[in-house]
């Protein structure tokens, strides 16, 4: 009697694990198919690179202003 229960429990365990594995496998395939379809009809656009000034002076001015503000804050804090 006890051997039959152990054998049945092993059968149910293998059956349950197989069902879960198959479900996860199908789920992964559906998600991959969905990603393929979305990328086909709604492709991701390449990010546009902003055109900066030749010398990059705007960025340099912003960096200089930030450095000066932090230095002034630290000087007043002490």
Phi and psi restraints in degrees (range 20) as a CNS / XPLOR table:
assign (resid 1 and name C) (resid 2 and name N)
       (resid 2 and name CA) (resid 2 and name C) 1.0 -68.2 20.0 2
assign (resid 2 and name N) (resid 2 and name CA)
       (resid 2 and name C) (resid 3 and name N) 1.0 -34.6 20.0 2
assign (resid 2 and name C) (resid 3 and name N)
       (resid 3 and name CA) (resid 3 and name C) 1.0 -65.4 20.0 2
assign (resid 3 and name N) (resid 3 and name CA)
       (resid 3 and name C) (resid 4 and name N) 1.0 -36.7 20.0 2
assign (resid 3 and name C) (resid 4 and name N)
       (resid 4 and name CA) (resid 4 and name C) 1.0 -65.3 20.0 2
assign (resid 4 and name N) (resid 4 and name CA)
       (resid 4 and name C) (resid 5 and name N) 1.0 -38.5 20.0 2
assign (resid 4 and name C) (resid 5 and name N)
       (resid 5 and name CA) (resid 5 and name C) 1.0 -66.7 20.0 2
assign (resid 5 and name N) (resid 5 and name CA)
       (resid 5 and name C) (resid 6 and name N) 1.0 -41.1 20.0 2
assign (resid 5 and name C) (resid 6 and name N)
       (resid 6 and name CA) (resid 6 and name C) 1.0 -65.5 20.0 2
assign (resid 6 and name N) (resid 6 and name CA)
       (resid 6 and name C) (resid 7 and name N) 1.0 -42.8 20.0 2
assign (resid 6 and name C) (resid 7 and name N)
       (resid 7 and name CA) (resid 7 and name C) 1.0 -63.8 20.0 2
assign (resid 7 and name N) (resid 7 and name CA)
       (resid 7 and name C) (resid 8 and name N) 1.0 -42.8 20.0 2
assign (resid 7 and name C) (resid 8 and name N)
       (resid 8 and name CA) (resid 8 and name C) 1.0 -64.5 20.0 2
assign (resid 8 and name N) (resid 8 and name CA)
       (resid 8 and name C) (resid 9 and name N) 1.0 -40.6 20.0 2
assign (resid 8 and name C) (resid 9 and name N)
       (resid 9 and name CA) (resid 9 and name C) 1.0 -65.5 20.0 2
assign (resid 9 and name N) (resid 9 and name CA)
       (resid 9 and name C) (resid 10 and name N) 1.0 -37.3 20.0 2
assign (resid 9 and name C) (resid 10 and name N)
       (resid 10 and name CA) (resid 10 and name C) 1.0 -66.5 20.0 2
assign (resid 10 and name N) (resid 10 and name CA)
       (resid 10 and name C) (resid 11 and name N) 1.0 -39.8 20.0 2
assign (resid 10 and name C) (resid 11 and name N)
       (resid 11 and name CA) (resid 11 and name C) 1.0 -61.5 20.0 2
assign (resid 11 and name N) (resid 11 and name CA)
       (resid 11 and name C) (resid 12 and name N) 1.0 -45.2 20.0 2
assign (resid 11 and name C) (resid 12 and name N)
       (resid 12 and name CA) (resid 12 and name C) 1.0 -66.0 20.0 2
assign (resid 12 and name N) (resid 12 and name CA)
       (resid 12 and name C) (resid 13 and name N) 1.0 -36.4 20.0 2
assign (resid 12 and name C) (resid 13 and name N)
       (resid 13 and name CA) (resid 13 and name C) 1.0 -64.5 20.0 2
assign (resid 13 and name N) (resid 13 and name CA)
       (resid 13 and name C) (resid 14 and name N) 1.0 -46.8 20.0 2
assign (resid 13 and name C) (resid 14 and name N)
       (resid 14 and name CA) (resid 14 and name C) 1.0 -64.9 20.0 2
assign (resid 14 and name N) (resid 14 and name CA)
       (resid 14 and name C) (resid 15 and name N) 1.0 -41.5 20.0 2
assign (resid 14 and name C) (resid 15 and name N)
       (resid 15 and name CA) (resid 15 and name C) 1.0 -62.0 20.0 2
assign (resid 15 and name N) (resid 15 and name CA)
       (resid 15 and name C) (resid 16 and name N) 1.0 -44.7 20.0 2
assign (resid 15 and name C) (resid 16 and name N)
       (resid 16 and name CA) (resid 16 and name C) 1.0 -64.6 20.0 2
assign (resid 16 and name N) (resid 16 and name CA)
       (resid 16 and name C) (resid 17 and name N) 1.0 -43.9 20.0 2
assign (resid 16 and name C) (resid 17 and name N)
       (resid 17 and name CA) (resid 17 and name C) 1.0 -64.9 20.0 2
assign (resid 17 and name N) (resid 17 and name CA)
       (resid 17 and name C) (resid 18 and name N) 1.0 -37.2 20.0 2
assign (resid 17 and name C) (resid 18 and name N)
       (resid 18 and name CA) (resid 18 and name C) 1.0 -66.2 20.0 2
assign (resid 18 and name N) (resid 18 and name CA)
       (resid 18 and name C) (resid 19 and name N) 1.0 -42.6 20.0 2
assign (resid 18 and name C) (resid 19 and name N)
       (resid 19 and name CA) (resid 19 and name C) 1.0 -63.9 20.0 2
assign (resid 19 and name N) (resid 19 and name CA)
       (resid 19 and name C) (resid 20 and name N) 1.0 -43.6 20.0 2
assign (resid 19 and name C) (resid 20 and name N)
       (resid 20 and name CA) (resid 20 and name C) 1.0 -63.5 20.0 2
assign (resid 20 and name N) (resid 20 and name CA)
       (resid 20 and name C) (resid 21 and name N) 1.0 -44.0 20.0 2
assign (resid 20 and name C) (resid 21 and name N)
       (resid 21 and name CA) (resid 21 and name C) 1.0 -61.1 20.0 2
assign (resid 21 and name N) (resid 21 and name CA)
       (resid 21 and name C) (resid 22 and name N) 1.0 -45.2 20.0 2
assign (resid 21 and name C) (resid 22 and name N)
       (resid 22 and name CA) (resid 22 and name C) 1.0 -64.5 20.0 2
assign (resid 22 and name N) (resid 22 and name CA)
       (resid 22 and name C) (resid 23 and name N) 1.0 -40.2 20.0 2
assign (resid 22 and name C) (resid 23 and name N)
       (resid 23 and name CA) (resid 23 and name C) 1.0 -61.7 20.0 2
assign (resid 23 and name N) (resid 23 and name CA)
       (resid 23 and name C) (resid 24 and name N) 1.0 -46.1 20.0 2
assign (resid 23 and name C) (resid 24 and name N)
       (resid 24 and name CA) (resid 24 and name C) 1.0 -65.5 20.0 2
assign (resid 24 and name N) (resid 24 and name CA)
       (resid 24 and name C) (resid 25 and name N) 1.0 -38.4 20.0 2
assign (resid 24 and name C) (resid 25 and name N)
       (resid 25 and name CA) (resid 25 and name C) 1.0 -62.1 20.0 2
assign (resid 25 and name N) (resid 25 and name CA)
       (resid 25 and name C) (resid 26 and name N) 1.0 -46.3 20.0 2
assign (resid 25 and name C) (resid 26 and name N)
       (resid 26 and name CA) (resid 26 and name C) 1.0 -63.8 20.0 2
assign (resid 26 and name N) (resid 26 and name CA)
       (resid 26 and name C) (resid 27 and name N) 1.0 -40.3 20.0 2
assign (resid 26 and name C) (resid 27 and name N)
       (resid 27 and name CA) (resid 27 and name C) 1.0 -61.1 20.0 2
assign (resid 27 and name N) (resid 27 and name CA)
       (resid 27 and name C) (resid 28 and name N) 1.0 -44.4 20.0 2
assign (resid 27 and name C) (resid 28 and name N)
       (resid 28 and name CA) (resid 28 and name C) 1.0 -63.3 20.0 2
assign (resid 28 and name N) (resid 28 and name CA)
       (resid 28 and name C) (resid 29 and name N) 1.0 -42.1 20.0 2
assign (resid 28 and name C) (resid 29 and name N)
       (resid 29 and name CA) (resid 29 and name C) 1.0 -64.8 20.0 2
assign (resid 29 and name N) (resid 29 and name CA)
       (resid 29 and name C) (resid 30 and name N) 1.0 -39.2 20.0 2
assign (resid 29 and name C) (resid 30 and name N)
       (resid 30 and name CA) (resid 30 and name C) 1.0 -65.4 20.0 2
assign (resid 30 and name N) (resid 30 and name CA)
       (resid 30 and name C) (resid 31 and name N) 1.0 -41.2 20.0 2
assign (resid 30 and name C) (resid 31 and name N)
       (resid 31 and name CA) (resid 31 and name C) 1.0 -65.6 20.0 2
assign (resid 31 and name N) (resid 31 and name CA)
       (resid 31 and name C) (resid 32 and name N) 1.0 -39.8 20.0 2
assign (resid 31 and name C) (resid 32 and name N)
       (resid 32 and name CA) (resid 32 and name C) 1.0 -63.5 20.0 2
assign (resid 32 and name N) (resid 32 and name CA)
       (resid 32 and name C) (resid 33 and name N) 1.0 -42.7 20.0 2
assign (resid 32 and name C) (resid 33 and name N)
       (resid 33 and name CA) (resid 33 and name C) 1.0 -62.7 20.0 2
assign (resid 33 and name N) (resid 33 and name CA)
       (resid 33 and name C) (resid 34 and name N) 1.0 -41.7 20.0 2
assign (resid 33 and name C) (resid 34 and name N)
       (resid 34 and name CA) (resid 34 and name C) 1.0 -62.7 20.0 2
assign (resid 34 and name N) (resid 34 and name CA)
       (resid 34 and name C) (resid 35 and name N) 1.0 -43.5 20.0 2
assign (resid 34 and name C) (resid 35 and name N)
       (resid 35 and name CA) (resid 35 and name C) 1.0 -63.4 20.0 2
assign (resid 35 and name N) (resid 35 and name CA)
       (resid 35 and name C) (resid 36 and name N) 1.0 -40.1 20.0 2
assign (resid 35 and name C) (resid 36 and name N)
       (resid 36 and name CA) (resid 36 and name C) 1.0 -62.4 20.0 2
assign (resid 36 and name N) (resid 36 and name CA)
       (resid 36 and name C) (resid 37 and name N) 1.0 -45.2 20.0 2
assign (resid 36 and name C) (resid 37 and name N)
       (resid 37 and name CA) (resid 37 and name C) 1.0 -65.6 20.0 2
assign (resid 37 and name N) (resid 37 and name CA)
       (resid 37 and name C) (resid 38 and name N) 1.0 -42.6 20.0 2
assign (resid 37 and name C) (resid 38 and name N)
       (resid 38 and name CA) (resid 38 and name C) 1.0 -64.1 20.0 2
assign (resid 38 and name N) (resid 38 and name CA)
       (resid 38 and name C) (resid 39 and name N) 1.0 -43.1 20.0 2
assign (resid 38 and name C) (resid 39 and name N)
       (resid 39 and name CA) (resid 39 and name C) 1.0 -67.5 20.0 2
assign (resid 39 and name N) (resid 39 and name CA)
       (resid 39 and name C) (resid 40 and name N) 1.0 -28.6 20.0 2
assign (resid 39 and name C) (resid 40 and name N)
       (resid 40 and name CA) (resid 40 and name C) 1.0 -72.4 20.0 2
assign (resid 40 and name N) (resid 40 and name CA)
       (resid 40 and name C) (resid 41 and name N) 1.0 -44.7 20.0 2
assign (resid 40 and name C) (resid 41 and name N)
       (resid 41 and name CA) (resid 41 and name C) 1.0 -93.4 20.0 2
assign (resid 41 and name N) (resid 41 and name CA)
       (resid 41 and name C) (resid 42 and name N) 1.0 -20.7 20.0 2
assign (resid 41 and name C) (resid 42 and name N)
       (resid 42 and name CA) (resid 42 and name C) 1.0 -132.0 20.0 2
assign (resid 42 and name N) (resid 42 and name CA)
       (resid 42 and name C) (resid 43 and name N) 1.0 72.0 20.0 2
assign (resid 42 and name C) (resid 43 and name N)
       (resid 43 and name CA) (resid 43 and name C) 1.0 -66.9 20.0 2
assign (resid 43 and name N) (resid 43 and name CA)
       (resid 43 and name C) (resid 44 and name N) 1.0 148.8 20.0 2
assign (resid 43 and name C) (resid 44 and name N)
       (resid 44 and name CA) (resid 44 and name C) 1.0 -77.7 20.0 2
assign (resid 44 and name N) (resid 44 and name CA)
       (resid 44 and name C) (resid 45 and name N) 1.0 127.1 20.0 2
assign (resid 44 and name C) (resid 45 and name N)
       (resid 45 and name CA) (resid 45 and name C) 1.0 -77.7 20.0 2
assign (resid 45 and name N) (resid 45 and name CA)
       (resid 45 and name C) (resid 46 and name N) 1.0 145.0 20.0 2
assign (resid 45 and name C) (resid 46 and name N)
       (resid 46 and name CA) (resid 46 and name C) 1.0 -70.3 20.0 2
assign (resid 46 and name N) (resid 46 and name CA)
       (resid 46 and name C) (resid 47 and name N) 1.0 138.9 20.0 2
assign (resid 46 and name C) (resid 47 and name N)
       (resid 47 and name CA) (resid 47 and name C) 1.0 -65.5 20.0 2
assign (resid 47 and name N) (resid 47 and name CA)
       (resid 47 and name C) (resid 48 and name N) 1.0 139.2 20.0 2
assign (resid 47 and name C) (resid 48 and name N)
       (resid 48 and name CA) (resid 48 and name C) 1.0 -80.5 20.0 2
assign (resid 48 and name N) (resid 48 and name CA)
       (resid 48 and name C) (resid 49 and name N) 1.0 136.3 20.0 2
assign (resid 48 and name C) (resid 49 and name N)
       (resid 49 and name CA) (resid 49 and name C) 1.0 -89.3 20.0 2
assign (resid 49 and name N) (resid 49 and name CA)
       (resid 49 and name C) (resid 50 and name N) 1.0 120.9 20.0 2
assign (resid 49 and name C) (resid 50 and name N)
       (resid 50 and name CA) (resid 50 and name C) 1.0 -67.5 20.0 2
assign (resid 50 and name N) (resid 50 and name CA)
       (resid 50 and name C) (resid 51 and name N) 1.0 140.8 20.0 2
assign (resid 50 and name C) (resid 51 and name N)
       (resid 51 and name CA) (resid 51 and name C) 1.0 -84.6 20.0 2
assign (resid 51 and name N) (resid 51 and name CA)
       (resid 51 and name C) (resid 52 and name N) 1.0 115.9 20.0 2
assign (resid 51 and name C) (resid 52 and name N)
       (resid 52 and name CA) (resid 52 and name C) 1.0 -95.2 20.0 2
assign (resid 52 and name N) (resid 52 and name CA)
       (resid 52 and name C) (resid 53 and name N) 1.0 169.3 20.0 2
assign (resid 52 and name C) (resid 53 and name N)
       (resid 53 and name CA) (resid 53 and name C) 1.0 -68.0 20.0 2
assign (resid 53 and name N) (resid 53 and name CA)
       (resid 53 and name C) (resid 54 and name N) 1.0 156.7 20.0 2
assign (resid 53 and name C) (resid 54 and name N)
       (resid 54 and name CA) (resid 54 and name C) 1.0 -55.0 20.0 2
assign (resid 54 and name N) (resid 54 and name CA)
       (resid 54 and name C) (resid 55 and name N) 1.0 -41.7 20.0 2
assign (resid 54 and name C) (resid 55 and name N)
       (resid 55 and name CA) (resid 55 and name C) 1.0 -90.1 20.0 2
assign (resid 55 and name N) (resid 55 and name CA)
       (resid 55 and name C) (resid 56 and name N) 1.0 -8.9 20.0 2
assign (resid 55 and name C) (resid 56 and name N)
       (resid 56 and name CA) (resid 56 and name C) 1.0 69.0 20.0 2
assign (resid 56 and name N) (resid 56 and name CA)
       (resid 56 and name C) (resid 57 and name N) 1.0 29.8 20.0 2
assign (resid 56 and name C) (resid 57 and name N)
       (resid 57 and name CA) (resid 57 and name C) 1.0 -67.4 20.0 2
assign (resid 57 and name N) (resid 57 and name CA)
       (resid 57 and name C) (resid 58 and name N) 1.0 -32.3 20.0 2
assign (resid 57 and name C) (resid 58 and name N)
       (resid 58 and name CA) (resid 58 and name C) 1.0 -61.4 20.0 2
assign (resid 58 and name N) (resid 58 and name CA)
       (resid 58 and name C) (resid 59 and name N) 1.0 -46.8 20.0 2
assign (resid 58 and name C) (resid 59 and name N)
       (resid 59 and name CA) (resid 59 and name C) 1.0 -66.1 20.0 2
assign (resid 59 and name N) (resid 59 and name CA)
       (resid 59 and name C) (resid 60 and name N) 1.0 -40.7 20.0 2
assign (resid 59 and name C) (resid 60 and name N)
       (resid 60 and name CA) (resid 60 and name C) 1.0 -63.7 20.0 2
assign (resid 60 and name N) (resid 60 and name CA)
       (resid 60 and name C) (resid 61 and name N) 1.0 -38.5 20.0 2
assign (resid 60 and name C) (resid 61 and name N)
       (resid 61 and name CA) (resid 61 and name C) 1.0 -66.5 20.0 2
assign (resid 61 and name N) (resid 61 and name CA)
       (resid 61 and name C) (resid 62 and name N) 1.0 -40.1 20.0 2
assign (resid 61 and name C) (resid 62 and name N)
       (resid 62 and name CA) (resid 62 and name C) 1.0 -64.4 20.0 2
assign (resid 62 and name N) (resid 62 and name CA)
       (resid 62 and name C) (resid 63 and name N) 1.0 -44.2 20.0 2
assign (resid 62 and name C) (resid 63 and name N)
       (resid 63 and name CA) (resid 63 and name C) 1.0 -64.1 20.0 2
assign (resid 63 and name N) (resid 63 and name CA)
       (resid 63 and name C) (resid 64 and name N) 1.0 -42.6 20.0 2
assign (resid 63 and name C) (resid 64 and name N)
       (resid 64 and name CA) (resid 64 and name C) 1.0 -63.5 20.0 2
assign (resid 64 and name N) (resid 64 and name CA)
       (resid 64 and name C) (resid 65 and name N) 1.0 -41.0 20.0 2
assign (resid 64 and name C) (resid 65 and name N)
       (resid 65 and name CA) (resid 65 and name C) 1.0 -65.5 20.0 2
assign (resid 65 and name N) (resid 65 and name CA)
       (resid 65 and name C) (resid 66 and name N) 1.0 -39.8 20.0 2
assign (resid 65 and name C) (resid 66 and name N)
       (resid 66 and name CA) (resid 66 and name C) 1.0 -66.4 20.0 2
assign (resid 66 and name N) (resid 66 and name CA)
       (resid 66 and name C) (resid 67 and name N) 1.0 -43.7 20.0 2
assign (resid 66 and name C) (resid 67 and name N)
       (resid 67 and name CA) (resid 67 and name C) 1.0 -62.8 20.0 2
assign (resid 67 and name N) (resid 67 and name CA)
       (resid 67 and name C) (resid 68 and name N) 1.0 -42.5 20.0 2
assign (resid 67 and name C) (resid 68 and name N)
       (resid 68 and name CA) (resid 68 and name C) 1.0 -64.7 20.0 2
assign (resid 68 and name N) (resid 68 and name CA)
       (resid 68 and name C) (resid 69 and name N) 1.0 -40.5 20.0 2
assign (resid 68 and name C) (resid 69 and name N)
       (resid 69 and name CA) (resid 69 and name C) 1.0 -65.7 20.0 2
assign (resid 69 and name N) (resid 69 and name CA)
       (resid 69 and name C) (resid 70 and name N) 1.0 -42.0 20.0 2
assign (resid 69 and name C) (resid 70 and name N)
       (resid 70 and name CA) (resid 70 and name C) 1.0 -66.6 20.0 2
assign (resid 70 and name N) (resid 70 and name CA)
       (resid 70 and name C) (resid 71 and name N) 1.0 -40.9 20.0 2
assign (resid 70 and name C) (resid 71 and name N)
       (resid 71 and name CA) (resid 71 and name C) 1.0 -63.9 20.0 2
assign (resid 71 and name N) (resid 71 and name CA)
       (resid 71 and name C) (resid 72 and name N) 1.0 -42.1 20.0 2
assign (resid 71 and name C) (resid 72 and name N)
       (resid 72 and name CA) (resid 72 and name C) 1.0 -65.8 20.0 2
assign (resid 72 and name N) (resid 72 and name CA)
       (resid 72 and name C) (resid 73 and name N) 1.0 -40.5 20.0 2
assign (resid 72 and name C) (resid 73 and name N)
       (resid 73 and name CA) (resid 73 and name C) 1.0 -63.1 20.0 2
assign (resid 73 and name N) (resid 73 and name CA)
       (resid 73 and name C) (resid 74 and name N) 1.0 -43.8 20.0 2
assign (resid 73 and name C) (resid 74 and name N)
       (resid 74 and name CA) (resid 74 and name C) 1.0 -67.6 20.0 2
assign (resid 74 and name N) (resid 74 and name CA)
       (resid 74 and name C) (resid 75 and name N) 1.0 -34.4 20.0 2
assign (resid 74 and name C) (resid 75 and name N)
       (resid 75 and name CA) (resid 75 and name C) 1.0 -67.4 20.0 2
assign (resid 75 and name N) (resid 75 and name CA)
       (resid 75 and name C) (resid 76 and name N) 1.0 -42.7 20.0 2
assign (resid 75 and name C) (resid 76 and name N)
       (resid 76 and name CA) (resid 76 and name C) 1.0 -73.6 20.0 2
assign (resid 76 and name N) (resid 76 and name CA)
       (resid 76 and name C) (resid 77 and name N) 1.0 -25.9 20.0 2
assign (resid 76 and name C) (resid 77 and name N)
       (resid 77 and name CA) (resid 77 and name C) 1.0 -71.0 20.0 2
assign (resid 77 and name N) (resid 77 and name CA)
       (resid 77 and name C) (resid 78 and name N) 1.0 -33.8 20.0 2
